[in-house]
Amino acid sequence: MIGSKKFYNWLDQQGISFFTGIPDSLLKDFCAFLSVNVPSEKHVIAANEGGAVGLATGHYLATGKPALVYMQNAGQGNAVNPLLSLADPEVYGIPMILLIGWRGEPGVQDEPQHIKQGKVTLPLLDAMGIAWKIIPENELDARKVISEIITYAIKHSCPVALIAKKDTFEKYAVSTKKSSFLLSREDAIREIVSSLPHHAAVISSTGHISRELFELRKDDHRKDFLTVGSMGHASQIAMGIAMRHPKRTVVCLDGDGAALMHLGSLAIIGQSSLKNFKHIILNNGAHGSVGGQPTVGFKIDFPKIAKACGYTFVKSVHTRREVKKIMPVLLKTKGKNLLEIKVSLEVRNDLGRPTSTPVENKDMLMSFLNGKNE
């Protein structure tokens, strides 16, 4: 394994001094190092991976030096467009280093949403013409590979990729900041689902939110769609369901990081004619499931943004009592409603994962929506 400080120093010695991206569980130790040791003018946690490629492009145009863009391999999809239509040597020719966490690596056990992405991670880079190297375990070899790949990027004016396998980086311990909000997300979800009518369908965002919802309703989760991948798209999945089932209450349990990743979805929802859409953002100000790196969730005003986008009803709360009080109002009010619940970073150590497969989850929800198992 490689120490995050050593890795950073190797990059710095090669002229890489700006870092941006979306945190990943395989890169969390390096991301933690960046968050603690690199000032904000040299490190930006972006809204999505495509935005990070844009930031890296701007940095190069301003300085003539490549930047490093970090992401989980699931984020390759968000980055494909700017990598091919902006940074590619056949367009502008922008050198940058992609640091990609290889979830779902063939032969390594992982969650179902990562398996396909793991299989196509390297072929996708090949298809885009992006040179890549897997970071070796040996420090001497790793340093050599980093030097070679950066030299290639600069010489050919193109993006290149460093692939990080599981346990590439040594643990980097950081002190966890305590949240000023005492309500746990799991308790907030418990209060939400206890107030829902029997016909309500719940679409939950990827990460801890879906895991906590499953834990709370694992004996009967036919009404839930547990979005285990596709970060940032839960609200559009929910909108698609709400459009086809206008008499059914449709609830989207979203996260702040996920909502920020595709914030434009709020505008599409807000300008729709939906009367049955309940958008609940559980805001802990962090990318909780991949290391707790901060988002700007506590620095912006989700309700005001939603209101400006055309949402009918908006509200922000942060206590269990407030959640209990506002839920009947949220459910009774017709339209596109947004409730922000500010919660703590607390997560149970023994939090489980869904035991049903994604296909089983899909089939159960579709049967419920069609009235076959209400």
N, C-alpha and C positions, 0 to 999 in steps of 0.2 A: 504493500500500500504506500501511497505517496502523501506526504504532509501538505496541507493546503498552502501553508506559507512558502514552502519550497516551490510548489507549482506556480504560485503567484510570482515569485521572484524570477523563475525561469522565463515566464511570459514578459515580465517587466524588462528583463535584460534583452529581450528581442524586440522591444519597442511597443509592446502591448500595454497600454495604460488606461484604457477605457473599457468598461464591462457593463453589459446589459443583457436582459433575458427574463425568462420565467423560471422560477425555482423548480427543482426536480428532486425526488427522494434520493436518487443515486448521486446527485451533485450537492446535496444539502449541506455537507460539511464545508465544501469550497464556497458555497453561497453564503454560509454563516460567516466564514472568514471575511468575505467581501463586505458583508453588512456591518461588521464590527470595525474593520481596519481600513476600508477605502472610503474616502469622503464622497458625498452625494454628487459632486460635480464630475466624479470619475466612475460612478456606479449608479445605474438606474434600473430598478425593477420595472419592466415595461408592462403594459396592459396585455399584450399578446406577443407571440413570437415574430409575427410579421412586422409589428411596430418596432421590435428590437432590431430587426434587420435595417429598418429605416433609420433608427438612431445611429447604428454603426456606420451607415452610409453617410449621414450628415457629419459624423465625427471625422471620417476619412476626407470628405470634401474640405473640411475646415482645417485639418492638420496634416494631411498626407500620410497619416499613420493608420494601420488597421486596428479594429476593435475586436473584442471577443464577445460573441453572442452565445449564451448558454440556454439550454432547453432540454426537456424530455423528448424522446423520439416521437411521442405523440404530437408534439408541437411542430414537427416537420411540415404537416399539412398547412398550418397557418403561415409558414415561412416560404412555401413553394413559390407563390406569386412574386413577391419582391426579389427572391433569389434569382428567378429566371428572367423577370421582365425589368429588373433594375440593376442588380449586382453582377449578373452574368457578363463575362468578357465580350460576348457578342452584342451587349447593350452598352452599359457604362463602364464595366470592368472595375468593380469595387472589391479590393481584397479585404477579407475578414475571416476570422477564425470562428467556426461553429463548434461549441463544446456540447456534445449530445449524450445524454444518459440513455443507455441501451436497455430499456425495460423490455421484457419478453424475449430476451436473447434465446435463440434456439438451444434447447438442452438445459435451460435454467427455469425452474418452476416459478410461475408468476400468475397474476390474476388474469381472468379471461379477456379483459379489454386490451391487454398488452400483447397477447400472443401473435395476432396478425401483424401488428405494427413491428413487433420484434423481428418477424420473418422478412419484412420488406425494408427494414431500415437501411441496410447497406445497398440492396438493389435500387432503392429509390435515389440514393446519392449517386450511384452509377448512372442511372437514367438521366439525371440532371447534369451529369458531367462534372460532379464535384469530387475532387480527390479527397481521400480519407485515410486515416491511420487509427488503429486501435491503440490506446495508451498502454504501453507495456507495464507489467508489475515492477520490474527492475528499474530503479531510479536512473541509472546510467543510460539504459536504453530509452527510458521515457524522455529524458532530457534531449537525447539525440533526435527522437521522433518529433518532438515539439519544435526544435530548431529547423528540422527539414521541412515540416509542413508550413511553417510561417514563411520560410525562404521561398517556398513554392508559390504561396499566395501572393507575395510581393512581386516575384519575378513574372508571374503570369496574370497579374491583376484580376484575381478571381477569389471567390469564397472557397474555403477548404474546411474539412471537418476532423475533429478529434473525437473519437468514440470512447466513452467511459463505461466500462463494464461494472457489474456489482462489486463493491469493496475496492474500487480504485483508490478512493481517498481515505486517509486515516480520520478517525473521529476528531471533530473540532468542537469542544465543549464551549457553550456560551450560556450566560446567566439568562434565564427566562424572565422577561418583563411581566410583572403582574398587571392584569387589566383592571381598569377602574370600574368595570361592569361585573357584577356578581352573578348574574343569571347565566347558567350554563346553556349551551345550545341544545343539549339533549333535553333539559327541562323545558326549554321553550318549545321544542318540537312536541314533547309530551302534552303540553297545554294546548297546542294547536290542534293536534289530531283528536284530542278528547272533545273538542268543540265542533268538529265537522259533522255535517249531516251524513246519513248512511250512503247517499248516492254520490258523494264527492270523490273525485279522482285526484290523486296526488302525484305530481312529477317532481322528483327530487334531484338536485344537482350532484355531480360526481364528488367523491371523497367522503369525508366523515359524515356529511349530512345524510347521504343514502344509507350508510352503515348504521347510523343512529336510528333512522326511521325503520330500517329492517329489524333492529333489535327491539324496538318498541312494538312492532306489529308483526313479528315473525310468525306468529300462529295464524295470522290472517292478513296477508299483504297482497291479495288479489286486486286491491284498489290502487296499488302504487306502481309507478314506473321508476325503478331505481336506475338512474342514468349513471352507469359505472364508468363511462368514457365520455368523449366529446365535451370537454369542459367549456362552459359558457353557452351551451345550446339548449339547456333545459327549458328556459322560458319560451323558446320558439317551438319546442316539442309540445309544451303545454298549450300554446296558442293554437297550434294545429288541431289538437284535440278539442279545445273549447269551441272552435269554429264549427266543428261537425256535430257537437253535442251541446247546443245552446241552452238546454234546460237542465244541464248537469253542472254543478259547481266544480270548477277546475282550479286546483291550487298548485302553484309552483313554489317549491322550497329551494331558494337560490342561496348562493354564497356571495360575499362581497367580491372576492377575486374572480369568480365566474361571471358575475354581472358586469364587472369592469372589463373583462376580456372581450366581450362583444356588446358594449354599451349601446350601440345603435339599435339593438333589439327593443329597447324601451320605447324608441320613437315609433317603430313599426306597431308594437302593441298599443301604444297610446293613440295612434291614429286609426285604429280598427274600430269596428262598431260592436265589439264584444260587450256583453252584459254580465258575464259569468266568470270573469278572470280575476283570481286572487294571487297576487305576486308578493311573496314574503321573502325578503332578503335578510338572512341571518348573518349579521355583520360582526365578525370578531377582529377585523382589521389585520388579517393575516392569511397567508397561504398555509393553512393549518396542517393539511395532510402530507405536506412535503418538507416540513421542517420549521414552520412558523415564521417564515420571512414576512416582513410587513407589506401590506397593501396600502393604498391611499384611502381605504374605506372609511376611516374615521376623520379624514381631512376634507371630504366632500359631503354634499347634502343630497343623498339619494332621493328623498321625498320631493325636494324642489326640482331636481332633474326630471323625475317622473311627471310631476305636475306640468312642467314646461313641455313635456312630450305629449301631453294630452290625457294622462291618467285621470280618472274621475275622482278618486278619493286617495289621499296619501296621509301617512302617519308614521311617527317614529316613537318607539317605546324601549325601555330597557329593564323593566322589572317583571317578575312573573304575575304580579297583581295587575299591572298595566296590560299585559298580554291577555289575561283572563277577561278583563273589562272590555278590551277593544275588539276581540274576536267576533262577538255577536254583531257588532256594528259593521265590521268588515264583510261578514257573510251576508248581512241583510242589504247592504248598499249595492245596487246594481251598477255594473260598469267595469272598468279596468282599474282595479284597486291595488295599491302598493302599501305594504306594511314593512317598515324596517325595524328589526329587533336587534339592538346592540347587545352582544353576549360576550362572555369571557372566553379565554383560550382553553379552558378546561376540557379535557378529553379523558374518558376512562381508559385505564391501561388494559383492561380486559375486553375492550370493544370488539365485537365479532364482525364477521363479514357475511354477506348474503350466502345462503346455502343452496339456493336455487340458481340455475344457470340463467344467463340473459335471455335465452330463447324461452325458457319456462316462464320467466317473469313477463315477457312480452305476451305469450299466449294467455296467461291468466288475466292480464289487464284487458286484452282485447275481448275476452269472454265477458268480463265484467261490464265493459263499455257497451257491449251488445245485449246486455240484460240477461245473460245466460247463467250467471252465478252471483246475482245480487243477494 
